[in-house]
Amino acid sequence: MEVFASDEPLYYERAFRPIRHIAVGIWEIKTADVRIFGWFPKRDHFIGVAGDTTQRVKDYNLYTGYAGEVERFRDGLDLDEPKYVPGDQPDAVVSNFSYPF
């Protein structure tokens, strides 16, 4: 999370991807221990709606449920369209994103 909030490049590695597109406009930001689900209303601005431990999310396969929670929350807000940054690649939503390979 510290790297995401800083000006340092956020590297997208094969073994561990710190950010992942889950559904239309919904993203998961990952650490070794925590998963945060939310969306980007504009580039480099993440709104986290739900979080949980990595182990619990994996054990109970909670990805779809949290994606639905984010979508319902976002859709319930009176925001200008588009409500999120389109795209499913990390460099669409994070400007300091780097692919090291």
Backbone atoms as SQL, in Angstrom:
CREATE TABLE atoms (id INTEGER PRIMARY KEY, chain TEXT, resi INTEGER, resn TEXT, atom TEXT, x REAL, y REAL, z REAL);
INSERT INTO atoms VALUES
  (1, 'A', 1, 'MET', 'N', 0.830, -1.190, 0.000),
  (2, 'A', 1, 'MET', 'CA', 0.000, 0.000, 0.000),
  (3, 'A', 1, 'MET', 'C', 0.868, 1.245, 0.000),
  (4, 'A', 2, 'GLU', 'N', 1.993, 1.194, 0.698),
  (5, 'A', 2, 'GLU', 'CA', 2.894, 2.351, 0.746),
  (6, 'A', 2, 'GLU', 'C', 3.398, 2.707, -0.646),
  (7, 'A', 3, 'VAL', 'N', 3.780, 1.707, -1.425),
  (8, 'A', 3, 'VAL', 'CA', 4.270, 1.959, -2.779),
  (9, 'A', 3, 'VAL', 'C', 3.154, 2.502, -3.651),
  (10, 'A', 4, 'PHE', 'N', 1.947, 1.960, -3.518),
  (11, 'A', 4, 'PHE', 'CA', 0.814, 2.438, -4.317),
  (12, 'A', 4, 'PHE', 'C', 0.564, 3.920, -4.069),
  (13, 'A', 5, 'ALA', 'N', 0.658, 4.360, -2.817),
  (14, 'A', 5, 'ALA', 'CA', 0.371, 5.745, -2.458),
  (15, 'A', 5, 'ALA', 'C', 1.554, 6.681, -2.689),
  (16, 'A', 6, 'SER', 'N', 2.701, 6.148, -3.042),
  (17, 'A', 6, 'SER', 'CA', 3.894, 6.979, -3.261),
  (18, 'A', 6, 'SER', 'C', 4.092, 7.235, -4.753),
  (19, 'A', 7, 'ASP', 'N', 5.202, 7.868, -5.069),
  (20, 'A', 7, 'ASP', 'CA', 5.561, 8.110, -6.468),
  (21, 'A', 7, 'ASP', 'C', 6.446, 7.012, -7.038),
  (22, 'A', 8, 'GLU', 'N', 6.697, 5.976, -6.254),
  (23, 'A', 8, 'GLU', 'CA', 7.528, 4.879, -6.724),
  (24, 'A', 8, 'GLU', 'C', 6.759, 4.037, -7.743),
  (25, 'A', 9, 'PRO', 'N', 7.464, 3.436, -8.711),
  (26, 'A', 9, 'PRO', 'CA', 6.778, 2.558, -9.669),
  (27, 'A', 9, 'PRO', 'C', 6.153, 1.360, -8.970),
  (28, 'A', 10, 'LEU', 'N', 4.982, 0.991, -9.410),
  (29, 'A', 10, 'LEU', 'CA', 4.291, -0.181, -8.902),
  (30, 'A', 10, 'LEU', 'C', 4.530, -1.290, -9.924),
  (31, 'A', 11, 'TYR', 'N', 5.387, -2.240, -9.582),
  (32, 'A', 11, 'TYR', 'CA', 5.790, -3.268, -10.538),
  (33, 'A', 11, 'TYR', 'C', 4.780, -4.401, -10.614),
  (34, 'A', 12, 'TYR', 'N', 4.522, -4.814, -11.832),
  (35, 'A', 12, 'TYR', 'CA', 3.600, -5.912, -12.117),
  (36, 'A', 12, 'TYR', 'C', 4.448, -7.115, -12.453),
  (37, 'A', 13, 'GLU', 'N', 4.627, -7.993, -11.490),
  (38, 'A', 13, 'GLU', 'CA', 5.478, -9.153, -11.673),
  (39, 'A', 13, 'GLU', 'C', 4.638, -10.387, -11.964),
  (40, 'A', 14, 'ARG', 'N', 5.280, -11.386, -12.500),
  (41, 'A', 14, 'ARG', 'CA', 4.568, -12.620, -12.808),
  (42, 'A', 14, 'ARG', 'C', 4.102, -13.344, -11.543),
  (43, 'A', 15, 'ALA', 'N', 4.920, -13.399, -10.520),
  (44, 'A', 15, 'ALA', 'CA', 4.592, -14.159, -9.318),
  (45, 'A', 15, 'ALA', 'C', 3.584, -13.440, -8.427),
  (46, 'A', 16, 'PHE', 'N', 3.728, -12.135, -8.260),
  (47, 'A', 16, 'PHE', 'CA', 2.828, -11.401, -7.373),
  (48, 'A', 16, 'PHE', 'C', 2.392, -10.118, -8.061),
  (49, 'A', 17, 'ARG', 'N', 1.112, -9.997, -8.290),
  (50, 'A', 17, 'ARG', 'CA', 0.562, -8.807, -8.932),
  (51, 'A', 17, 'ARG', 'C', -0.130, -7.973, -7.867),
  (52, 'A', 18, 'PRO', 'N', 0.369, -6.757, -7.600),
  (53, 'A', 18, 'PRO', 'CA', -0.182, -5.954, -6.507),
  (54, 'A', 18, 'PRO', 'C', -1.556, -5.355, -6.794),
  (55, 'A', 19, 'ILE', 'N', -1.977, -5.431, -8.039),
  (56, 'A', 19, 'ILE', 'CA', -3.280, -4.890, -8.415),
  (57, 'A', 19, 'ILE', 'C', -3.879, -5.806, -9.480),
  (58, 'A', 20, 'ARG', 'N', -5.198, -6.036, -9.365),
  (59, 'A', 20, 'ARG', 'CA', -5.824, -6.958, -10.316),
  (60, 'A', 20, 'ARG', 'C', -7.233, -6.485, -10.633),
  (61, 'A', 21, 'HIS', 'N', -7.555, -6.516, -11.922),
  (62, 'A', 21, 'HIS', 'CA', -8.899, -6.193, -12.386),
  (63, 'A', 21, 'HIS', 'C', -9.801, -7.378, -12.072),
  (64, 'A', 22, 'ILE', 'N', -10.946, -7.112, -11.420),
  (65, 'A', 22, 'ILE', 'CA', -11.861, -8.186, -11.020),
  (66, 'A', 22, 'ILE', 'C', -13.084, -8.244, -11.931),
  (67, 'A', 23, 'ALA', 'N', -13.698, -7.103, -12.160),
  (68, 'A', 23, 'ALA', 'CA', -14.906, -7.006, -12.976),
  (69, 'A', 23, 'ALA', 'C', -14.927, -5.608, -13.583),
  (70, 'A', 24, 'VAL', 'N', -15.960, -5.274, -14.296),
  (71, 'A', 24, 'VAL', 'CA', -16.050, -3.990, -14.980),
  (72, 'A', 24, 'VAL', 'C', -15.822, -2.839, -14.010),
  (73, 'A', 25, 'GLY', 'N', -14.650, -2.214, -14.117),
  (74, 'A', 25, 'GLY', 'CA', -14.316, -1.069, -13.291),
  (75, 'A', 25, 'GLY', 'C', -14.006, -1.390, -11.840),
  (76, 'A', 26, 'ILE', 'N', -13.888, -2.646, -11.490),
  (77, 'A', 26, 'ILE', 'CA', -13.636, -3.034, -10.103),
  (78, 'A', 26, 'ILE', 'C', -12.263, -3.694, -10.009),
  (79, 'A', 27, 'TRP', 'N', -11.504, -3.224, -9.015),
  (80, 'A', 27, 'TRP', 'CA', -10.122, -3.664, -8.847),
  (81, 'A', 27, 'TRP', 'C', -9.873, -4.197, -7.451),
  (82, 'A', 28, 'GLU', 'N', -8.869, -5.050, -7.364),
  (83, 'A', 28, 'GLU', 'CA', -8.390, -5.582, -6.089),
  (84, 'A', 28, 'GLU', 'C', -6.950, -5.101, -5.917),
  (85, 'A', 29, 'ILE', 'N', -6.681, -4.437, -4.805),
  (86, 'A', 29, 'ILE', 'CA', -5.316, -4.079, -4.444),
  (87, 'A', 29, 'ILE', 'C', -4.873, -5.086, -3.403),
  (88, 'A', 30, 'LYS', 'N', -3.671, -5.656, -3.628),
  (89, 'A', 30, 'LYS', 'CA', -3.244, -6.794, -2.846),
  (90, 'A', 30, 'LYS', 'C', -1.944, -6.523, -2.105),
  (91, 'A', 31, 'THR', 'N', -1.878, -7.033, -0.891),
  (92, 'A', 31, 'THR', 'CA', -0.626, -7.186, -0.171),
  (93, 'A', 31, 'THR', 'C', -0.533, -8.663, 0.172),
  (94, 'A', 32, 'ALA', 'N', 0.517, -9.056, 0.845),
  (95, 'A', 32, 'ALA', 'CA', 0.642, -10.461, 1.223),
  (96, 'A', 32, 'ALA', 'C', -0.478, -10.881, 2.173),
  (97, 'A', 33, 'ASP', 'N', -0.965, -9.941, 2.993),
  (98, 'A', 33, 'ASP', 'CA', -1.928, -10.284, 4.035),
  (99, 'A', 33, 'ASP', 'C', -3.330, -9.730, 3.837),
  (100, 'A', 34, 'VAL', 'N', -3.499, -8.738, 2.966),
  (101, 'A', 34, 'VAL', 'CA', -4.763, -8.008, 2.866),
  (102, 'A', 34, 'VAL', 'C', -5.195, -7.879, 1.411),
  (103, 'A', 35, 'ARG', 'N', -6.507, -7.899, 1.206),
  (104, 'A', 35, 'ARG', 'CA', -7.114, -7.613, -0.096),
  (105, 'A', 35, 'ARG', 'C', -8.097, -6.471, 0.096),
  (106, 'A', 36, 'ILE', 'N', -8.013, -5.453, -0.775),
  (107, 'A', 36, 'ILE', 'CA', -8.921, -4.310, -0.729),
  (108, 'A', 36, 'ILE', 'C', -9.596, -4.213, -2.088),
  (109, 'A', 37, 'PHE', 'N', -10.918, -4.132, -2.087),
  (110, 'A', 37, 'PHE', 'CA', -11.705, -4.103, -3.313),
  (111, 'A', 37, 'PHE', 'C', -12.318, -2.715, -3.469),
  (112, 'A', 38, 'GLY', 'N', -12.238, -2.173, -4.679),
  (113, 'A', 38, 'GLY', 'CA', -12.785, -0.847, -4.926),
  (114, 'A', 38, 'GLY', 'C', -12.700, -0.484, -6.391),
  (115, 'A', 39, 'TRP', 'N', -12.671, 0.817, -6.669),
  (116, 'A', 39, 'TRP', 'CA', -12.623, 1.282, -8.058),
  (117, 'A', 39, 'TRP', 'C', -11.833, 2.577, -8.147),
  (118, 'A', 40, 'PHE', 'N', -11.498, 2.942, -9.375),
  (119, 'A', 40, 'PHE', 'CA', -10.775, 4.167, -9.679),
  (120, 'A', 40, 'PHE', 'C', -11.734, 5.137, -10.361),
  (121, 'A', 41, 'PRO', 'N', -12.189, 6.196, -9.667),
  (122, 'A', 41, 'PRO', 'CA', -13.054, 7.174, -10.309),
  (123, 'A', 41, 'PRO', 'C', -12.278, 8.028, -11.323),
  (124, 'A', 42, 'LYS', 'N', -10.978, 8.157, -11.091),
  (125, 'A', 42, 'LYS', 'CA', -10.069, 8.758, -12.062),
  (126, 'A', 42, 'LYS', 'C', -8.703, 8.143, -11.826),
  (127, 'A', 43, 'ARG', 'N', -7.836, 8.312, -12.783),
  (128, 'A', 43, 'ARG', 'CA', -6.526, 7.675, -12.720),
  (129, 'A', 43, 'ARG', 'C', -5.788, 8.074, -11.441),
  (130, 'A', 44, 'ASP', 'N', -5.184, 7.097, -10.787),
  (131, 'A', 44, 'ASP', 'CA', -4.395, 7.275, -9.562),
  (132, 'A', 44, 'ASP', 'C', -5.220, 7.597, -8.322),
  (133, 'A', 45, 'HIS', 'N', -6.531, 7.486, -8.388),
  (134, 'A', 45, 'HIS', 'CA', -7.400, 7.725, -7.239),
  (135, 'A', 45, 'HIS', 'C', -8.246, 6.479, -7.000),
  (136, 'A', 46, 'PHE', 'N', -7.897, 5.745, -5.956),
  (137, 'A', 46, 'PHE', 'CA', -8.580, 4.488, -5.647),
  (138, 'A', 46, 'PHE', 'C', -9.535, 4.696, -4.477),
  (139, 'A', 47, 'ILE', 'N', -10.743, 4.203, -4.618),
  (140, 'A', 47, 'ILE', 'CA', -11.707, 4.218, -3.526),
  (141, 'A', 47, 'ILE', 'C', -11.931, 2.770, -3.095),
  (142, 'A', 48, 'GLY', 'N', -11.462, 2.454, -1.908),
  (143, 'A', 48, 'GLY', 'CA', -11.625, 1.114, -1.355),
  (144, 'A', 48, 'GLY', 'C', -12.956, 1.003, -0.638),
  (145, 'A', 49, 'VAL', 'N', -13.693, -0.030, -0.928),
  (146, 'A', 49, 'VAL', 'CA', -15.015, -0.230, -0.336),
  (147, 'A', 49, 'VAL', 'C', -15.010, -1.382, 0.659),
  (148, 'A', 50, 'ALA', 'N', -14.318, -2.443, 0.343),
  (149, 'A', 50, 'ALA', 'CA', -14.320, -3.630, 1.196),
  (150, 'A', 50, 'ALA', 'C', -12.912, -4.187, 1.310),
  (151, 'A', 51, 'GLY', 'N', -12.596, -4.712, 2.448),
  (152, 'A', 51, 'GLY', 'CA', -11.294, -5.321, 2.665),
  (153, 'A', 51, 'GLY', 'C', -11.427, -6.560, 3.524),
  (154, 'A', 52, 'ASP', 'N', -10.449, -7.421, 3.388),
  (155, 'A', 52, 'ASP', 'CA', -10.466, -8.669, 4.151),
  (156, 'A', 52, 'ASP', 'C', -9.050, -9.233, 4.152),
  (157, 'A', 53, 'THR', 'N', -8.854, -10.283, 4.917),
  (158, 'A', 53, 'THR', 'CA', -7.551, -10.935, 4.907),
  (159, 'A', 53, 'THR', 'C', -7.404, -11.761, 3.632),
  (160, 'A', 54, 'THR', 'N', -6.185, -11.883, 3.185),
  (161, 'A', 54, 'THR', 'CA', -5.907, -12.678, 1.994),
  (162, 'A', 54, 'THR', 'C', -6.394, -14.109, 2.179),
  (163, 'A', 55, 'GLN', 'N', -6.099, -14.668, 3.329),
  (164, 'A', 55, 'GLN', 'CA', -6.463, -16.062, 3.577),
  (165, 'A', 55, 'GLN', 'C', -7.968, -16.277, 3.516),
  (166, 'A', 56, 'ARG', 'N', -8.730, -15.393, 4.127),
  (167, 'A', 56, 'ARG', 'CA', -10.194, -15.534, 4.135),
  (168, 'A', 56, 'ARG', 'C', -10.775, -15.393, 2.734),
  (169, 'A', 57, 'VAL', 'N', -10.277, -14.421, 1.983),
  (170, 'A', 57, 'VAL', 'CA', -10.763, -14.221, 0.606),
  (171, 'A', 57, 'VAL', 'C', -10.502, -15.472, -0.228),
  (172, 'A', 58, 'LYS', 'N', -9.320, -16.034, -0.089),
  (173, 'A', 58, 'LYS', 'CA', -8.983, -17.246, -0.852),
  (174, 'A', 58, 'LYS', 'C', -9.754, -18.470, -0.358),
  (175, 'A', 59, 'ASP', 'N', -9.809, -18.656, 0.965),
  (176, 'A', 59, 'ASP', 'CA', -10.477, -19.837, 1.518),
  (177, 'A', 59, 'ASP', 'C', -11.951, -19.922, 1.126),
  (178, 'A', 60, 'TYR', 'N', -12.624, -18.778, 1.106),
  (179, 'A', 60, 'TYR', 'CA', -14.064, -18.758, 0.838),
  (180, 'A', 60, 'TYR', 'C', -14.414, -18.199, -0.543),
  (181, 'A', 61, 'ASN', 'N', -13.390, -17.979, -1.370),
  (182, 'A', 61, 'ASN', 'CA', -13.589, -17.472, -2.740),
  (183, 'A', 61, 'ASN', 'C', -14.547, -16.271, -2.742),
  (184, 'A', 62, 'LEU', 'N', -14.167, -15.209, -2.049),
  (185, 'A', 62, 'LEU', 'CA', -15.030, -14.050, -1.845),
  (186, 'A', 62, 'LEU', 'C', -14.901, -12.965, -2.922),
  (187, 'A', 63, 'TYR', 'N', -14.175, -13.229, -3.974),
  (188, 'A', 63, 'TYR', 'CA', -13.934, -12.217, -5.013),
  (189, 'A', 63, 'TYR', 'C', -15.234, -11.694, -5.622),
  (190, 'A', 64, 'THR', 'N', -16.107, -12.583, -6.046),
  (191, 'A', 64, 'THR', 'CA', -17.358, -12.173, -6.686),
  (192, 'A', 64, 'THR', 'C', -18.248, -11.396, -5.724),
  (193, 'A', 65, 'GLY', 'N', -18.318, -11.841, -4.500),
  (194, 'A', 65, 'GLY', 'CA', -19.142, -11.160, -3.504),
  (195, 'A', 65, 'GLY', 'C', -18.652, -9.747, -3.228),
  (196, 'A', 66, 'TYR', 'N', -17.347, -9.590, -3.077),
  (197, 'A', 66, 'TYR', 'CA', -16.807, -8.246, -2.838),
  (198, 'A', 66, 'TYR', 'C', -16.933, -7.362, -4.078),
  (199, 'A', 67, 'ALA', 'N', -16.775, -7.943, -5.262),
  (200, 'A', 67, 'ALA', 'CA', -16.966, -7.169, -6.490),
  (201, 'A', 67, 'ALA', 'C', -18.401, -6.657, -6.561),
  (202, 'A', 68, 'GLY', 'N', -19.366, -7.499, -6.211),
  (203, 'A', 68, 'GLY', 'CA', -20.768, -7.083, -6.192),
  (204, 'A', 68, 'GLY', 'C', -21.022, -5.993, -5.171),
  (205, 'A', 69, 'GLU', 'N', -20.388, -6.090, -4.021),
  (206, 'A', 69, 'GLU', 'CA', -20.535, -5.061, -2.988),
  (207, 'A', 69, 'GLU', 'C', -20.011, -3.711, -3.476),
  (208, 'A', 70, 'VAL', 'N', -18.860, -3.736, -4.134),
  (209, 'A', 70, 'VAL', 'CA', -18.287, -2.498, -4.685),
  (210, 'A', 70, 'VAL', 'C', -19.212, -1.917, -5.746),
  (211, 'A', 71, 'GLU', 'N', -19.691, -2.749, -6.646),
  (212, 'A', 71, 'GLU', 'CA', -20.560, -2.273, -7.720),
  (213, 'A', 71, 'GLU', 'C', -21.847, -1.661, -7.176),
  (214, 'A', 72, 'ARG', 'N', -22.470, -2.305, -6.216),
  (215, 'A', 72, 'ARG', 'CA', -23.701, -1.764, -5.620),
  (216, 'A', 72, 'ARG', 'C', -23.440, -0.436, -4.915),
  (217, 'A', 73, 'PHE', 'N', -22.339, -0.358, -4.195),
  (218, 'A', 73, 'PHE', 'CA', -21.995, 0.879, -3.500),
  (219, 'A', 73, 'PHE', 'C', -21.765, 2.006, -4.502),
  (220, 'A', 74, 'ARG', 'N', -20.951, 1.727, -5.520),
  (221, 'A', 74, 'ARG', 'CA', -20.623, 2.726, -6.547),
  (222, 'A', 74, 'ARG', 'C', -21.869, 3.161, -7.308),
  (223, 'A', 75, 'ASP', 'N', -22.702, 2.214, -7.690),
  (224, 'A', 75, 'ASP', 'CA', -23.912, 2.540, -8.446),
  (225, 'A', 75, 'ASP', 'C', -24.894, 3.365, -7.626),
  (226, 'A', 76, 'GLY', 'N', -24.828, 3.230, -6.299),
  (227, 'A', 76, 'GLY', 'CA', -25.717, 3.990, -5.431),
  (228, 'A', 76, 'GLY', 'C', -25.289, 5.435, -5.212),
  (229, 'A', 77, 'LEU', 'N', -24.097, 5.783, -5.673),
  (230, 'A', 77, 'LEU', 'CA', -23.606, 7.155, -5.518),
  (231, 'A', 77, 'LEU', 'C', -24.023, 8.013, -6.704),
  (232, 'A', 78, 'ASP', 'N', -24.365, 9.241, -6.435),
  (233, 'A', 78, 'ASP', 'CA', -24.752, 10.189, -7.483),
  (234, 'A', 78, 'ASP', 'C', -23.487, 10.832, -8.060),
  (235, 'A', 79, 'LEU', 'N', -22.806, 10.076, -8.917),
  (236, 'A', 79, 'LEU', 'CA', -21.566, 10.532, -9.528),
  (237, 'A', 79, 'LEU', 'C', -21.780, 10.804, -11.009),
  (238, 'A', 80, 'ASP', 'N', -20.985, 11.709, -11.535),
  (239, 'A', 80, 'ASP', 'CA', -21.009, 11.949, -12.977),
  (240, 'A', 80, 'ASP', 'C', -20.505, 10.704, -13.696),
  (241, 'A', 81, 'GLU', 'N', -21.058, 10.464, -14.856),
  (242, 'A', 81, 'GLU', 'CA', -20.597, 9.351, -15.689),
  (243, 'A', 81, 'GLU', 'C', -19.361, 9.792, -16.472),
  (244, 'A', 82, 'PRO', 'N', -18.443, 8.927, -16.737),
  (245, 'A', 82, 'PRO', 'CA', -18.387, 7.566, -16.238),
  (246, 'A', 82, 'PRO', 'C', -17.962, 7.558, -14.769),
  (247, 'A', 83, 'LYS', 'N', -18.484, 6.636, -14.022),
  (248, 'A', 83, 'LYS', 'CA', -18.197, 6.564, -12.591),
  (249, 'A', 83, 'LYS', 'C', -16.839, 5.933, -12.299),
  (250, 'A', 84, 'TYR', 'N', -16.222, 5.331, -13.307),
  (251, 'A', 84, 'TYR', 'CA', -14.937, 4.670, -13.120),
  (252, 'A', 84, 'TYR', 'C', -14.102, 4.778, -14.387),
  (253, 'A', 85, 'VAL', 'N', -12.805, 4.576, -14.224),
  (254, 'A', 85, 'VAL', 'CA', -11.889, 4.567, -15.359),
  (255, 'A', 85, 'VAL', 'C', -12.060, 3.239, -16.085),
  (256, 'A', 86, 'PRO', 'N', -12.348, 3.282, -17.386),
  (257, 'A', 86, 'PRO', 'CA', -12.489, 2.026, -18.127),
  (258, 'A', 86, 'PRO', 'C', -11.124, 1.375, -18.369),
  (259, 'A', 87, 'GLY', 'N', -11.155, 0.104, -18.641),
  (260, 'A', 87, 'GLY', 'CA', -9.936, -0.633, -18.949),
  (261, 'A', 87, 'GLY', 'C', -9.704, -1.739, -17.942),
  (262, 'A', 88, 'ASP', 'N', -8.967, -2.740, -18.389),
  (263, 'A', 88, 'ASP', 'CA', -8.698, -3.869, -17.508),
  (264, 'A', 88, 'ASP', 'C', -7.207, -4.100, -17.295),
  (265, 'A', 89, 'GLN', 'N', -6.382, -3.169, -17.749),
  (266, 'A', 89, 'GLN', 'CA', -4.944, -3.251, -17.541),
  (267, 'A', 89, 'GLN', 'C', -4.518, -2.242, -16.480),
  (268, 'A', 90, 'PRO', 'N', -3.599, -2.614, -15.599),
  (269, 'A', 90, 'PRO', 'CA', -3.198, -1.727, -14.508),
  (270, 'A', 90, 'PRO', 'C', -2.723, -0.344, -14.952),
  (271, 'A', 91, 'ASP', 'N', -2.064, -0.256, -16.102),
  (272, 'A', 91, 'ASP', 'CA', -1.577, 1.061, -16.524),
  (273, 'A', 91, 'ASP', 'C', -2.709, 1.992, -16.971),
  (274, 'A', 92, 'ALA', 'N', -3.916, 1.487, -17.078),
  (275, 'A', 92, 'ALA', 'CA', -5.075, 2.347, -17.374),
  (276, 'A', 92, 'ALA', 'C', -5.490, 3.140, -16.148),
  (277, 'A', 93, 'VAL', 'N', -5.217, 2.600, -14.958),
  (278, 'A', 93, 'VAL', 'CA', -5.689, 3.243, -13.721),
  (279, 'A', 93, 'VAL', 'C', -4.566, 3.774, -12.834),
  (280, 'A', 94, 'VAL', 'N', -3.341, 3.300, -13.054),
  (281, 'A', 94, 'VAL', 'CA', -2.201, 3.720, -12.233),
  (282, 'A', 94, 'VAL', 'C', -1.113, 4.254, -13.150),
  (283, 'A', 95, 'SER', 'N', -0.759, 5.522, -13.002),
  (284, 'A', 95, 'SER', 'CA', 0.193, 6.141, -13.918),
  (285, 'A', 95, 'SER', 'C', 1.632, 5.698, -13.687),
  (286, 'A', 96, 'ASN', 'N', 1.987, 5.302, -12.471),
  (287, 'A', 96, 'ASN', 'CA', 3.374, 4.893, -12.212),
  (288, 'A', 96, 'ASN', 'C', 3.529, 3.375, -12.231),
  (289, 'A', 97, 'PHE', 'N', 2.766, 2.739, -13.078),
  (290, 'A', 97, 'PHE', 'CA', 2.802, 1.285, -13.163),
  (291, 'A', 97, 'PHE', 'C', 3.861, 0.854, -14.144),
  (292, 'A', 98, 'SER', 'N', 4.575, -0.223, -13.830),
  (293, 'A', 98, 'SER', 'CA', 5.670, -0.687, -14.668),
  (294, 'A', 98, 'SER', 'C', 5.621, -2.198, -14.794),
  (295, 'A', 99, 'TYR', 'N', 5.843, -2.672, -16.017),
  (296, 'A', 99, 'TYR', 'CA', 5.952, -4.094, -16.276),
  (297, 'A', 99, 'TYR', 'C', 7.451, -4.413, -16.384),
  (298, 'A', 100, 'PRO', 'N', 8.041, -5.154, -15.431),
  (299, 'A', 100, 'PRO', 'CA', 9.489, -5.368, -15.434),
  (300, 'A', 100, 'PRO', 'C', 9.980, -6.395, -16.439),
  (301, 'A', 101, 'PHE', 'N', 9.120, -7.046, -17.165),
  (302, 'A', 101, 'PHE', 'CA', 9.567, -8.077, -18.107),
  (303, 'A', 101, 'PHE', 'C', 9.238, -7.690, -19.518);
